Amino acid sequence: MTKPAQILLGVTLVVVGVVVALTIPDKQFLIFTGRPFGVVVAIVGAFDIVEALFRDRRRRD
């Protein structure tokens, strides 16, 4: 995956996670509850962004 695509995916996951966590905290998604599910999605998005930036820096060294 290219760096811009991975960063865009990460930002999208963070935004979706925050929206889910704040707007529908009590909604059930299969076995997940809204707020914890949104927080986990946002954290995964943040890790995706950090990984894209770190991987690029590591390749230059």
ABEGO torsion letter per residue (X at the ends): XBAAAAAAAAAAAAAAAAAAAAABAABBBEABBAAAAAAAAAAAAAAAAAAAAAAAAAAAX
